[in-house]
Amino acid sequence: MNNKTFIDEIAKKLDTDAEEAQLQVDTLVGMLHTLLTDGSSLNVKDFGTFSPKTKAERKMYNPSTRTFNIVPARTTIGFKMNTALKDKVNA
């Protein structure tokens, strides 16, 4: 599903126009971005938890140059599915 189809489906379910649905999705994504950059997590009922995860610095081997390089530490987004969602997906 692409973004336009997703927005159209949300607009249909909420009985509103596509612009309002796009605004609501943009607001949700913006809030999620703000929470994760602040180091907080977001728990969505019956869906799962989004949380920032820190990956440690590590060595990487490049076989073409036969050298080791350092990959710096970085922060990524982790997602853990809720048990109810996991059961629905695996059913």
N, CA, C and O atoms as a DFTB+ gen file, in Angstrom:
364 C
 N C O
     1  1       0.847      -1.172       0.000
     2  2       0.000       0.000       0.000
     3  2       0.892       1.235       0.000
     4  3       1.828       1.337       0.794
     5  1       0.598       2.162      -0.888
     6  2       1.379       3.394      -0.924
     7  2       0.714       4.466      -0.056
     8  3      -0.364       4.244       0.495
     9  1       1.358       5.618       0.060
    10  2       0.894       6.678       0.955
    11  2      -0.488       7.194       0.555
    12  3      -1.336       7.404       1.422
    13  1      -0.729       7.401      -0.741
    14  2      -2.018       7.931      -1.190
    15  2      -3.149       6.974      -0.838
    16  3      -4.192       7.406      -0.348
    17  1      -2.960       5.699      -1.078
    18  2      -3.983       4.710      -0.751
    19  2      -4.210       4.659       0.751
    20  3      -5.349       4.561       1.207
    21  1      -3.133       4.724       1.516
    22  2      -3.226       4.707       2.976
    23  2      -4.040       5.896       3.477
    24  3      -4.928       5.731       4.313
    25  1      -3.744       7.089       2.973
    26  2      -4.460       8.299       3.381
    27  2      -5.926       8.213       2.963
    28  3      -6.806       8.597       3.732
    29  1      -6.201       7.718       1.764
    30  2      -7.584       7.579       1.309
    31  2      -8.372       6.618       2.195
    32  3      -9.541       6.869       2.491
    33  1      -7.746       5.520       2.621
    34  2      -8.414       4.559       3.500
    35  2      -8.708       5.166       4.867
    36  3      -9.780       4.944       5.429
    37  1      -7.763       5.930       5.401
    38  2      -7.978       6.595       6.685
    39  2      -9.111       7.610       6.560
    40  3      -9.972       7.690       7.437
    41  1      -9.115       8.383       5.478
    42  2     -10.168       9.377       5.267
    43  2     -11.536       8.714       5.180
    44  3     -12.517       9.230       5.715
    45  1     -11.600       7.576       4.510
    46  2     -12.868       6.866       4.377
    47  2     -13.350       6.347       5.733
    48  3     -14.532       6.461       6.058
    49  1     -12.430       5.772       6.528
    50  2     -12.804       5.231       7.844
    51  2     -13.228       6.333       8.812
    52  3     -14.121       6.123       9.632
    53  1     -12.597       7.507       8.726
    54  2     -12.915       8.613       9.628
    55  2     -13.997       9.538       9.077
    56  3     -14.387      10.509       9.725
    57  1     -14.477       9.226       7.874
    58  2     -15.521      10.021       7.218
    59  2     -15.104      11.488       7.124
    60  3     -15.828      12.388       7.549
    61  1     -13.916      11.703       6.554
    62  2     -13.378      13.047       6.383
    63  2     -12.686      13.117       5.024
    64  3     -12.683      12.135       4.282
    65  1     -12.108      14.256       4.695
    66  2     -11.407      14.374       3.418
    67  2      -9.944      13.961       3.569
    68  3      -9.442      13.789       4.680
    69  1      -9.277      13.808       2.431
    70  2      -7.899      13.321       2.415
    71  2      -6.932      14.311       3.067
    72  3      -5.946      13.897       3.677
    73  1      -7.198      15.594       2.945
    74  2      -6.306      16.593       3.553
    75  2      -6.301      16.479       5.070
    76  3      -5.244      16.563       5.695
    77  1      -7.479      16.289       5.666
    78  2      -7.573      16.134       7.120
    79  2      -6.879      14.848       7.572
    80  3      -6.192      14.834       8.593
    81  1      -7.061      13.772       6.809
    82  2      -6.404      12.510       7.150
    83  2      -4.893      12.640       7.056
    84  3      -4.173      12.113       7.903
    85  1      -4.399      13.344       6.024
    86  2      -2.961      13.563       5.872
    87  2      -2.416      14.376       7.036
    88  3      -1.325      14.093       7.531
    89  1      -3.159      15.380       7.477
    90  2      -2.754      16.192       8.623
    91  2      -2.653      15.341       9.889
    92  3      -1.720      15.507      10.675
    93  1      -3.602      14.438      10.086
    94  2      -3.579      13.576      11.263
    95  2      -2.390      12.615      11.229
    96  3      -1.742      12.397      12.253
    97  1      -2.101      12.043      10.065
    98  2      -0.951      11.144       9.942
    99  2       0.345      11.913      10.150
   100  3       1.248      11.428      10.832
   101  1       0.448      13.104       9.574
   102  2       1.643      13.925       9.754
   103  2       1.851      14.296      11.223
   104  3       2.981      14.335      11.709
   105  1       0.749      14.568      11.923
   106  2       0.837      14.903      13.348
   107  2       1.346      13.712      14.144
   108  3       2.205      13.866      15.013
   109  1       0.825      12.529      13.856
   110  2       1.271      11.314      14.545
   111  2       2.756      11.055      14.304
   112  3       3.498      10.766      15.243
   113  1       3.184      11.158      13.064
   114  2       4.591      10.923      12.736
   115  2       5.479      11.975      13.389
   116  3       6.565      11.652      13.872
   117  1       5.034      13.225      13.411
   118  2       5.803      14.287      14.049
   119  2       5.961      14.067      15.544
   120  3       7.040      14.277      16.098
   121  1       4.879      13.642      16.199
   122  2       4.949      13.366      17.631
   123  2       5.858      12.170      17.915
   124  3       6.619      12.182      18.883
   125  1       5.779      11.146      17.078
   126  2       6.646       9.983      17.238
   127  2       8.104      10.390      17.073
   128  3       8.962       9.942      17.833
   129  1       8.389      11.225      16.096
   130  2       9.746      11.717      15.867
   131  2      10.261      12.482      17.081
   132  3      11.394      12.275      17.515
   133  1       9.426      13.368      17.630
   134  2       9.807      14.164      18.795
   135  2      10.080      13.280      20.004
   136  3      11.082      13.464      20.695
   137  1       9.195      12.323      20.264
   138  2       9.375      11.429      21.411
   139  2      10.667      10.624      21.296
   140  3      11.416      10.507      22.266
   141  1      10.928      10.069      20.115
   142  2      12.106       9.219      19.947
   143  2      13.402      10.015      20.010
   144  3      14.399       9.524      20.538
   145  1      13.406      11.233      19.482
   146  2      14.629      12.039      19.568
   147  2      14.878      12.511      20.990
   148  3      16.023      12.782      21.351
   149  1      13.824      12.617      21.815
   150  2      13.979      12.980      23.223
   151  2      14.380      11.780      24.087
   152  3      14.693      11.945      25.266
   153  1      14.372      10.586      23.512
   154  2      14.755       9.392      24.262
   155  2      13.586       8.685      24.922
   156  3      13.797       7.747      25.691
   157  1      12.368       9.105      24.646
   158  2      11.183       8.475      25.221
   159  2      10.660       7.389      24.278
   160  3      11.055       7.308      23.115
   161  1       9.771       6.565      24.805
   162  2       9.155       5.543      23.968
   163  2       7.663       5.809      23.868
   164  3       7.105       6.572      24.656
   165  1       7.017       5.171      22.891
   166  2       5.589       5.330      22.679
   167  2       4.949       3.959      22.660
   168  3       5.320       3.107      21.851
   169  1       3.988       3.739      23.548
   170  2       3.265       2.478      23.619
   171  2       1.870       2.703      23.060
   172  3       1.090       3.477      23.616
   173  1       1.550       2.018      21.946
   174  2       0.244       2.131      21.314
   175  2      -0.553       0.882      21.674
   176  3      -0.135      -0.235      21.367
   177  1      -1.696       1.067      22.321
   178  2      -2.513      -0.036      22.800
   179  2      -2.883      -0.979      21.652
   180  3      -3.268      -0.532      20.571
   181  1      -2.763      -2.266      21.894
   182  2      -3.075      -3.329      20.928
   183  2      -2.247      -3.242      19.652
   184  3      -2.631      -3.821      18.637
   185  1      -1.130      -2.539      19.678
   186  2      -0.262      -2.453      18.504
   187  2       1.172      -2.801      18.868
   188  3       1.714      -3.791      18.375
   189  1       1.799      -1.989      19.734
   190  2       3.173      -2.260      20.132
   191  2       3.845      -1.036      20.693
   192  3       3.210      -0.008      20.928
   193  1       5.157      -1.162      20.908
   194  2       5.945      -0.094      21.513
   195  2       7.086       0.312      20.591
   196  3       7.856      -0.532      20.134
   197  1       7.187       1.610      20.321
   198  2       8.303       2.189      19.586
   199  2       9.261       2.758      20.621
   200  3       8.840       3.480      21.524
   201  1      10.548       2.438      20.497
   202  2      11.517       2.960      21.456
   203  2      12.864       3.171      20.773
   204  3      13.212       2.445      19.841
   205  1      13.625       4.166      21.238
   206  2      14.964       4.378      20.680
   207  2      15.924       3.317      21.203
   208  3      15.881       2.962      22.381
   209  1      16.787       2.813      20.330
   210  2      17.788       1.823      20.728
   211  2      19.154       2.319      20.284
   212  3      19.307       2.858      19.188
   213  1      20.132       2.134      21.138
   214  2      21.490       2.559      20.826
   215  2      22.318       1.346      20.433
   216  3      22.405       0.370      21.178
   217  1      22.925       1.420      19.253
   218  2      23.827       0.366      18.811
   219  2      25.254       0.793      19.151
   220  3      25.649       1.933      18.907
   221  1      26.001      -0.118      19.704
   222  2      27.363       0.192      20.136
   223  2      28.309       0.325      18.940
   224  3      28.028      -0.158      17.843
   225  1      29.424       0.988      19.183
   226  2      30.474       1.090      18.179
   227  2      31.020      -0.309      17.911
   228  3      31.142      -1.118      18.831
   229  1      31.352      -0.597      16.640
   230  2      31.856      -1.935      16.319
   231  2      32.889      -1.866      15.201
   232  3      32.997      -0.868      14.488
   233  1      33.644      -2.953      15.068
   234  2      34.597      -3.078      13.977
   235  2      33.927      -3.781      12.812
   236  3      33.137      -4.707      12.996
   237  1      34.256      -3.326      11.604
   238  2      33.730      -3.940      10.407
   239  2      34.905      -4.289       9.495
   240  3      35.827      -3.493       9.323
   241  1      34.861      -5.469       8.924
   242  2      35.918      -5.895       8.008
   243  2      35.463      -5.671       6.579
   244  3      34.378      -6.103       6.191
   245  1      36.303      -4.989       5.788
   246  2      36.025      -4.766       4.382
   247  2      36.874      -5.747       3.579
   248  3      38.088      -5.564       3.484
   249  1      36.271      -6.783       3.000
   250  2      37.064      -7.806       2.307
   251  2      37.748      -7.305       1.039
   252  3      38.776      -7.858       0.649
   253  1      37.212      -6.277       0.385
   254  2      37.843      -5.802      -0.843
   255  2      39.146      -5.056      -0.561
   256  3      40.084      -5.135      -1.355
   257  1      39.219      -4.329       0.563
   258  2      40.452      -3.623       0.915
   259  2      41.246      -4.349       1.998
   260  3      42.376      -3.971       2.310
   261  1      40.651      -5.382       2.561
   262  2      41.266      -6.173       3.629
   263  2      41.672      -5.310       4.832
   264  3      42.750      -5.469       5.404
   265  1      40.784      -4.407       5.185
   266  2      41.031      -3.544       6.337
   267  2      39.836      -3.596       7.289
   268  3      38.723      -3.961       6.910
   269  1      40.109      -3.216       8.538
   270  2      39.051      -3.078       9.531
   271  2      38.708      -1.605       9.662
   272  3      39.597      -0.755       9.713
   273  1      37.448      -1.312       9.715
   274  2      36.972       0.056       9.892
   275  2      36.105       0.111      11.142
   276  3      35.506      -0.889      11.539
   277  1      36.045       1.269      11.749
   278  2      35.203       1.477      12.927
   279  2      33.863       2.057      12.473
   280  3      33.816       3.082      11.793
   281  1      32.777       1.385      12.859
   282  2      31.435       1.900      12.619
   283  2      31.011       2.589      13.911
   284  3      30.935       1.945      14.957
   285  1      30.732       3.896      13.850
   286  2      30.419       4.623      15.092
   287  2      29.085       4.184      15.707
   288  3      28.234       3.605      15.031
   289  1      28.927       4.469      16.988
   290  2      27.668       4.177      17.676
   291  2      26.556       5.009      17.054
   292  3      26.784       6.130      16.599
   293  1      25.348       4.444      17.040
   294  2      24.221       5.177      16.467
   295  2      22.932       4.776      17.154
   296  3      22.855       3.736      17.808
   297  1      21.934       5.604      16.999
   298  2      20.630       5.340      17.585
   299  2      19.664       4.932      16.478
   300  3      19.604       5.575      15.430
   301  1      18.910       3.862      16.714
   302  2      17.916       3.390      15.767
   303  2      16.562       3.317      16.462
   304  3      16.454       3.586      17.658
   305  1      15.544       2.957      15.713
   306  2      14.205       2.811      16.279
   307  2      13.900       1.330      16.423
   308  3      14.033       0.556      15.475
   309  1      13.488       0.949      17.627
   310  2      13.068      -0.421      17.871
   311  2      11.556      -0.491      17.955
   312  3      10.908       0.455      18.404
   313  1      10.993      -1.611      17.523
   314  2       9.553      -1.813      17.622
   315  2       9.302      -3.206      18.160
   316  3       9.832      -4.186      17.637
   317  1       8.496      -3.293      19.204
   318  2       8.126      -4.582      19.770
   319  2       6.613      -4.712      19.661
   320  3       5.861      -3.912      20.219
   321  1       6.181      -5.743      18.927
   322  2       4.755      -5.959      18.725
   323  2       4.061      -6.368      20.010
   324  3       4.633      -7.068      20.846
   325  1       2.823      -5.925      20.158
   326  2       1.968      -6.344      21.248
   327  2       1.558      -7.800      21.001
   328  3       1.483      -8.233      19.851
   329  1       1.297      -8.543      22.055
   330  2       0.926      -9.939      21.934
   331  2      -0.342     -10.108      21.094
   332  3      -0.433     -11.045      20.301
   333  1      -1.324      -9.210      21.258
   334  2      -2.568      -9.302      20.490
   335  2      -2.288      -9.158      18.994
   336  3      -2.845      -9.907      18.192
   337  1      -1.442      -8.218      18.610
   338  2      -1.096      -8.025      17.208
   339  2      -0.309      -9.221      16.684
   340  3      -0.552      -9.692      15.573
   341  1       0.628      -9.706      17.481
   342  2       1.424     -10.856      17.076
   343  2       0.545     -12.069      16.812
   344  3       0.775     -12.803      15.850
   345  1      -0.461     -12.289      17.656
   346  2      -1.377     -13.403      17.458
   347  2      -2.191     -13.245      16.181
   348  3      -2.429     -14.226      15.476
   349  1      -2.628     -12.003      15.869
   350  2      -3.388     -11.764      14.647
   351  2      -2.533     -11.978      13.404
   352  3      -3.001     -12.542      12.415
   353  1      -1.278     -11.528      13.451
   354  2      -0.379     -11.671      12.302
   355  2      -0.044     -13.133      12.056
   356  3       0.025     -13.574      10.909
   357  1       0.163     -13.883      13.128
   358  2       0.572     -15.283      12.987
   359  2      -0.595     -16.245      12.836
   360  3      -0.374     -17.448      12.695
   361  1      -1.838     -15.751      12.860
   362  2      -3.000     -16.635      12.749
   363  2      -3.256     -17.051      11.311
   364  3      -4.198     -17.796      11.042
